[in-house]
Amino acid sequence: MTAVPDAAQRAVALLGSVTGRDWPAVTADFSATLAGMLDDTGLDRAWAQISAQMGDYLGMGEPQVAVTGDRTDVTVPMNFDGGPMHAQVSFDGAGAVSGLHFLFGGQGRAGREAADPDLFLRCADGHLYLAARHTLRWGTIHFGLKQ
């Protein structure tokens, strides 16, 4: 259970490409499975949805790396006009990007402030979810499944 080398830096670079809508750079290191599920149009549509819900992108925080089996997950706090959220980039054992997820936290969709949006839950498929402790509501957009 060793982390993919430079996983944090690679995740931050990939997310920078997402926010800049540079889809060829985003998909360059996708696993074959993820590449088969996501094209430039799908990525653009998903980012437009996030932007519509969260407002303008303002910046990223420090990435956190976690290793589960042969998968390395990098979770990065992201700030938007509408509040904070987290992005997760997953790498498979070969170092390919096998998942890209955006986890809503902070401001709820109805504009209510969420208290302590730092409760991470993991489903049976290994995906992380960010839950607000006081409501135990969470939202997520999955761009791909783990391999």
VEXKEDO-244532 format. One record per residue: residue number from 1; residue in three letters; x, y, z of N, C-alpha, C, O in turn. Coordinates in steps of 0.1 Angstrom, whole numbers. Layout:
// residues N
{marvo NUM,"ALA",{X,Y,Z},{X,Y,Z},{X,Y,Z},{X,Y,Z}}
...
//
This chain:
// residues 147
{marvo 1,"MET",{8,-12,0},{0,0,0},{9,12,0},{10,19,10}}
{marvo 2,"THR",{14,16,-11},{23,27,-13},{15,37,-22},{9,34,-32}}
{marvo 3,"ALA",{16,50,-18},{9,61,-26},{16,62,-39},{28,60,-41}}
{marvo 4,"VAL",{8,66,-49},{13,69,-62},{23,81,-61},{19,91,-55}}
{marvo 5,"PRO",{35,80,-66},{45,91,-65},{39,104,-71},{33,104,-81}}
{marvo 6,"ASP",{41,115,-64},{36,128,-68},{21,129,-70},{16,137,-78}}
{marvo 7,"ALA",{13,120,-63},{-1,120,-64},{-7,134,-61},{-16,139,-68}}
{marvo 8,"ALA",{-3,140,-50},{-8,153,-46},{-6,164,-57},{-15,171,-61}}
{marvo 9,"GLN",{6,164,-62},{9,174,-73},{2,172,-86},{-3,181,-92}}
{marvo 10,"ARG",{1,159,-89},{-7,155,-101},{-21,158,-100},{-28,163,-110}}
{marvo 11,"ALA",{-27,156,-88},{-41,159,-86},{-44,174,-87},{-53,179,-93}}
{marvo 12,"VAL",{-35,182,-81},{-36,197,-81},{-35,202,-96},{-43,210,-100}}
{marvo 13,"ALA",{-26,196,-103},{-24,200,-118},{-36,196,-126},{-41,204,-134}}
{marvo 14,"LEU",{-42,184,-123},{-54,180,-130},{-65,189,-127},{-73,193,-136}}
{marvo 15,"LEU",{-67,192,-114},{-78,201,-111},{-76,215,-116},{-86,222,-120}}
{marvo 16,"GLY",{-64,220,-118},{-61,233,-124},{-66,232,-139},{-71,242,-144}}
{marvo 17,"SER",{-63,221,-145},{-68,219,-159},{-83,218,-160},{-89,223,-169}}
{marvo 18,"VAL",{-90,213,-150},{-104,212,-149},{-110,227,-148},{-118,231,-156}}
{marvo 19,"THR",{-104,234,-139},{-109,248,-137},{-106,257,-149},{-113,267,-152}}
{marvo 20,"GLY",{-96,254,-157},{-93,261,-169},{-99,255,-181},{-97,260,-193}}
{marvo 21,"ARG",{-107,245,-179},{-114,238,-190},{-105,233,-201},{-108,233,-213}}
{marvo 22,"ASP",{-93,228,-197},{-84,222,-207},{-86,207,-207},{-78,200,-200}}
{marvo 23,"TRP",{-96,203,-214},{-100,189,-213},{-90,179,-218},{-89,168,-213}}
{marvo 24,"PRO",{-82,182,-229},{-72,172,-233},{-62,170,-222},{-57,159,-220}}
{marvo 25,"ALA",{-58,180,-214},{-49,179,-203},{-55,171,-192},{-49,163,-185}}
{marvo 26,"VAL",{-68,173,-189},{-75,166,-179},{-75,151,-182},{-73,142,-173}}
{marvo 27,"THR",{-78,147,-194},{-80,133,-198},{-67,126,-202},{-67,114,-204}}
{marvo 28,"ALA",{-56,133,-202},{-43,127,-207},{-39,115,-199},{-33,106,-204}}
{marvo 29,"ASP",{-41,115,-186},{-37,103,-177},{-48,95,-173},{-47,87,-163}}
{marvo 30,"PHE",{-60,96,-179},{-72,88,-175},{-69,73,-178},{-62,70,-188}}
{marvo 31,"SER",{-74,64,-169},{-73,50,-172},{-82,47,-184},{-91,55,-188}}
{marvo 32,"ALA",{-80,35,-190},{-88,32,-202},{-103,32,-198},{-112,36,-206}}
{marvo 33,"THR",{-107,27,-187},{-121,26,-182},{-127,40,-181},{-137,43,-186}}
{marvo 34,"LEU",{-120,49,-174},{-125,63,-172},{-125,70,-186},{-135,77,-188}}
{marvo 35,"ALA",{-115,68,-194},{-115,75,-207},{-127,70,-216},{-132,78,-224}}
{marvo 36,"GLY",{-131,58,-214},{-142,53,-221},{-156,58,-217},{-166,58,-224}}
{marvo 37,"MET",{-156,63,-204},{-168,69,-199},{-169,84,-200},{-181,89,-199}}
{marvo 38,"LEU",{-158,91,-201},{-158,105,-201},{-151,111,-213},{-140,109,-215}}
{marvo 39,"ASP",{-158,120,-220},{-152,127,-231},{-152,142,-228},{-157,146,-217}}
{marvo 40,"ASP",{-147,150,-237},{-146,164,-234},{-160,171,-232},{-161,180,-224}}
{marvo 41,"THR",{-170,166,-240},{-183,172,-238},{-189,169,-225},{-195,178,-218}}
{marvo 42,"GLY",{-187,156,-220},{-192,153,-207},{-185,161,-196},{-192,165,-186}}
{marvo 43,"LEU",{-172,162,-197},{-165,170,-187},{-169,185,-187},{-171,191,-176}}
{marvo 44,"ASP",{-171,190,-199},{-175,204,-200},{-189,206,-194},{-192,216,-187}}
{marvo 45,"ARG",{-198,197,-196},{-212,197,-191},{-211,196,-176},{-218,204,-169}}
{marvo 46,"ALA",{-203,187,-170},{-203,186,-156},{-197,198,-149},{-202,202,-139}}
{marvo 47,"TRP",{-186,204,-155},{-180,216,-149},{-190,227,-150},{-190,236,-141}}
{marvo 48,"ALA",{-198,228,-160},{-208,239,-161},{-218,237,-150},{-223,247,-145}}
{marvo 49,"GLN",{-222,225,-147},{-232,222,-137},{-226,227,-123},{-233,233,-115}}
{marvo 50,"ILE",{-213,223,-120},{-207,227,-108},{-206,242,-107},{-209,248,-97}}
{marvo 51,"SER",{-202,249,-118},{-201,263,-118},{-214,270,-116},{-215,280,-109}}
{marvo 52,"ALA",{-225,264,-121},{-238,270,-120},{-243,269,-105},{-250,278,-100}}
{marvo 53,"GLN",{-239,258,-99},{-243,256,-85},{-234,263,-75},{-239,268,-65}}
{marvo 54,"MET",{-221,264,-78},{-212,269,-68},{-207,283,-71},{-201,290,-62}}
{marvo 55,"GLY",{-209,288,-83},{-204,302,-86},{-190,301,-91},{-185,291,-95}}
{marvo 56,"ASP",{-183,313,-91},{-169,314,-96},{-160,306,-87},{-161,306,-75}}
{marvo 57,"TYR",{-150,299,-94},{-139,292,-87},{-130,302,-81},{-126,312,-88}}
{marvo 58,"LEU",{-125,301,-68},{-116,310,-62},{-103,305,-59},{-93,312,-58}}
{marvo 59,"GLY",{-101,292,-57},{-88,286,-54},{-89,273,-47},{-100,268,-43}}
{marvo 60,"MET",{-77,267,-45},{-76,253,-38},{-69,254,-25},{-61,264,-23}}
{marvo 61,"GLY",{-71,245,-16},{-64,243,-4},{-54,232,-5},{-50,228,-16}}
{marvo 62,"GLU",{-48,228,6},{-38,217,7},{-44,203,4},{-54,200,10}}
{marvo 63,"PRO",{-38,196,-5},{-43,182,-8},{-40,173,3},{-29,174,10}}
{marvo 64,"GLN",{-48,163,5},{-46,152,15},{-46,139,7},{-55,136,-1}}
{marvo 65,"VAL",{-36,130,10},{-35,118,3},{-38,106,12},{-34,106,24}}
{marvo 66,"ALA",{-46,97,7},{-49,85,14},{-48,73,5},{-51,74,-7}}
{marvo 67,"VAL",{-43,62,10},{-41,50,2},{-50,39,7},{-50,36,19}}
{marvo 68,"THR",{-57,33,-2},{-66,21,1},{-63,10,-9},{-66,12,-20}}
{marvo 69,"GLY",{-57,0,-4},{-53,-11,-13},{-44,-6,-24},{-33,0,-20}}
{marvo 70,"ASP",{-47,-8,-36},{-39,-3,-47},{-43,11,-53},{-38,15,-63}}
{marvo 71,"ARG",{-52,17,-46},{-58,30,-50},{-52,41,-41},{-52,40,-29}}
{marvo 72,"THR",{-48,52,-48},{-44,64,-41},{-55,75,-43},{-57,79,-55}}
{marvo 73,"ASP",{-61,80,-32},{-71,91,-33},{-65,104,-28},{-59,104,-18}}
{marvo 74,"VAL",{-66,114,-36},{-62,128,-32},{-74,137,-31},{-81,139,-41}}
{marvo 75,"THR",{-76,142,-19},{-88,151,-17},{-82,165,-15},{-73,167,-7}}
{marvo 76,"VAL",{-88,174,-23},{-84,188,-23},{-95,197,-20},{-105,197,-27}}
{marvo 77,"PRO",{-94,205,-10},{-105,216,-7},{-105,226,-19},{-94,230,-24}}
{marvo 78,"MET",{-117,230,-23},{-118,240,-34},{-128,250,-29},{-138,247,-22}}
{marvo 79,"ASN",{-125,263,-32},{-133,274,-28},{-140,280,-40},{-134,283,-50}}
{marvo 80,"PHE",{-153,283,-38},{-161,290,-48},{-169,301,-42},{-170,302,-29}}
{marvo 81,"ASP",{-174,310,-50},{-182,321,-45},{-194,315,-36},{-197,321,-26}}
{marvo 82,"GLY",{-199,304,-40},{-210,298,-33},{-207,290,-21},{-215,284,-14}}
{marvo 83,"GLY",{-194,289,-18},{-189,281,-6},{-179,271,-10},{-175,270,-21}}
{marvo 84,"PRO",{-175,263,0},{-164,253,-2},{-170,240,-7},{-182,237,-5}}
{marvo 85,"MET",{-161,232,-14},{-164,219,-17},{-150,212,-18},{-140,218,-16}}
{marvo 86,"HIS",{-151,199,-20},{-138,191,-21},{-138,183,-34},{-149,179,-39}}
{marvo 87,"ALA",{-127,182,-40},{-125,174,-52},{-117,162,-48},{-108,163,-39}}
{marvo 88,"GLN",{-119,150,-54},{-111,138,-51},{-107,133,-64},{-115,130,-73}}
{marvo 89,"VAL",{-94,131,-66},{-88,125,-77},{-82,111,-73},{-75,110,-63}}
{marvo 90,"SER",{-87,100,-79},{-82,87,-76},{-73,82,-86},{-75,83,-98}}
{marvo 91,"PHE",{-62,75,-82},{-52,69,-91},{-52,54,-88},{-53,50,-77}}
{marvo 92,"ASP",{-52,46,-99},{-51,32,-98},{-36,28,-95},{-27,37,-94}}
{marvo 93,"GLY",{-34,15,-93},{-20,10,-89},{-10,13,-100},{2,14,-96}}
{marvo 94,"ALA",{-14,15,-112},{-4,19,-123},{-2,34,-124},{6,38,-132}}
{marvo 95,"GLY",{-9,42,-116},{-7,56,-116},{-17,63,-126},{-16,76,-127}}
{marvo 96,"ALA",{-26,56,-132},{-36,63,-141},{-47,69,-133},{-50,63,-122}}
{marvo 97,"VAL",{-53,79,-137},{-65,85,-131},{-77,76,-133},{-81,74,-144}}
{marvo 98,"SER",{-82,71,-122},{-93,62,-123},{-106,67,-117},{-117,61,-118}}
{marvo 99,"GLY",{-106,79,-112},{-118,86,-107},{-116,100,-105},{-105,105,-101}}
{marvo 100,"LEU",{-127,108,-107},{-127,123,-105},{-140,126,-99},{-150,124,-105}}
{marvo 101,"HIS",{-140,131,-86},{-153,133,-79},{-153,147,-73},{-142,152,-69}}
{marvo 102,"PHE",{-164,154,-73},{-166,167,-66},{-176,165,-55},{-187,160,-58}}
{marvo 103,"LEU",{-172,168,-43},{-180,166,-31},{-185,179,-26},{-177,188,-22}}
{marvo 104,"PHE",{-198,181,-25},{-203,194,-20},{-202,195,-5},{-205,185,2}}
{marvo 105,"GLY",{-199,206,0},{-198,209,15},{-200,224,17},{-200,231,8}}
{marvo 106,"GLY",{-200,227,29},{-202,242,33},{-216,246,30},{-225,243,38}}
{marvo 107,"GLN",{-218,254,20},{-232,259,17},{-240,248,11},{-235,242,1}}
{marvo 108,"GLY",{-252,246,16},{-261,237,10},{-266,243,-3},{-265,255,-5}}
{marvo 109,"ARG",{-273,235,-11},{-279,240,-23},{-290,250,-21},{-292,259,-30}}
{marvo 110,"ALA",{-296,250,-9},{-306,260,-6},{-300,272,0},{-308,281,4}}
{marvo 111,"GLY",{-287,273,1},{-280,285,6},{-279,284,21},{-273,294,27}}
{marvo 112,"ARG",{-282,274,28},{-281,273,42},{-266,269,46},{-260,261,39}}
{marvo 113,"GLU",{-261,275,56},{-247,273,60},{-247,259,67},{-255,256,76}}
{marvo 114,"ALA",{-237,251,63},{-236,237,69},{-225,238,80},{-215,244,77}}
{marvo 115,"ALA",{-228,233,91},{-219,233,102},{-209,221,101},{-213,210,98}}
{marvo 116,"ASP",{-197,224,103},{-187,213,103},{-188,204,91},{-190,192,93}}
{marvo 117,"PRO",{-185,209,79},{-187,200,67},{-174,192,65},{-169,191,54}}
{marvo 118,"ASP",{-170,184,75},{-158,177,74},{-160,162,78},{-150,156,82}}
{marvo 119,"LEU",{-172,157,77},{-175,143,80},{-174,135,67},{-183,136,59}}
{marvo 120,"PHE",{-163,128,65},{-161,120,53},{-167,106,55},{-164,99,65}}
{marvo 121,"LEU",{-175,102,45},{-181,88,45},{-176,81,33},{-174,87,22}}
{marvo 122,"ARG",{-173,68,34},{-169,60,22},{-179,49,20},{-183,42,29}}
{marvo 123,"CYS",{-184,48,7},{-193,38,4},{-186,25,1},{-174,24,1}}
{marvo 124,"ALA",{-194,14,-2},{-188,1,-4},{-179,1,-16},{-171,-8,-17}}
{marvo 125,"ASP",{-182,10,-26},{-173,10,-38},{-161,18,-36},{-152,19,-45}}
{marvo 126,"GLY",{-159,24,-24},{-147,31,-21},{-147,46,-24},{-138,53,-22}}
{marvo 127,"HIS",{-159,52,-28},{-160,66,-31},{-162,73,-17},{-168,68,-8}}
{marvo 128,"LEU",{-156,85,-17},{-158,94,-5},{-169,103,-6},{-172,108,-17}}
{marvo 129,"TYR",{-176,106,5},{-187,116,5},{-184,125,16},{-180,121,27}}
{marvo 130,"LEU",{-187,138,14},{-186,148,25},{-200,151,30},{-209,155,22}}
{marvo 131,"ALA",{-201,149,43},{-215,151,49},{-214,163,59},{-204,164,66}}
{marvo 132,"ALA",{-224,171,60},{-226,181,70},{-231,174,83},{-241,167,82}}
{marvo 133,"ARG",{-224,175,94},{-227,168,106},{-242,171,111},{-249,162,115}}
{marvo 134,"HIS",{-246,184,110},{-259,187,116},{-271,182,107},{-282,181,112}}
{marvo 135,"THR",{-269,179,94},{-280,175,86},{-278,161,81},{-287,154,77}}
{marvo 136,"LEU",{-265,156,81},{-262,144,74},{-267,143,60},{-271,132,55}}
{marvo 137,"ARG",{-266,154,53},{-269,155,39},{-256,156,32},{-247,162,37}}
{marvo 138,"TRP",{-256,151,20},{-243,152,12},{-247,152,-2},{-258,147,-6}}
{marvo 139,"GLY",{-238,157,-10},{-240,157,-25},{-227,154,-31},{-216,157,-25}}
{marvo 140,"THR",{-227,148,-43},{-215,144,-50},{-218,143,-64},{-229,140,-69}}
{marvo 141,"ILE",{-208,146,-72},{-208,144,-86},{-197,135,-89},{-185,138,-87}}
{marvo 142,"HIS",{-199,123,-95},{-189,113,-98},{-186,114,-113},{-195,113,-121}}
{marvo 143,"PHE",{-174,116,-117},{-170,116,-131},{-165,103,-135},{-163,101,-147}}
{marvo 144,"GLY",{-163,94,-126},{-159,80,-130},{-159,71,-119},{-160,75,-107}}
{marvo 145,"LEU",{-159,58,-122},{-159,48,-112},{-145,43,-110},{-136,44,-118}}
{marvo 146,"LYS",{-143,37,-98},{-129,31,-95},{-128,18,-104},{-138,12,-107}}
{marvo 147,"GLN",{-116,15,-107},{-114,2,-114},{-113,-9,-105},{-111,-21,-110}}
//
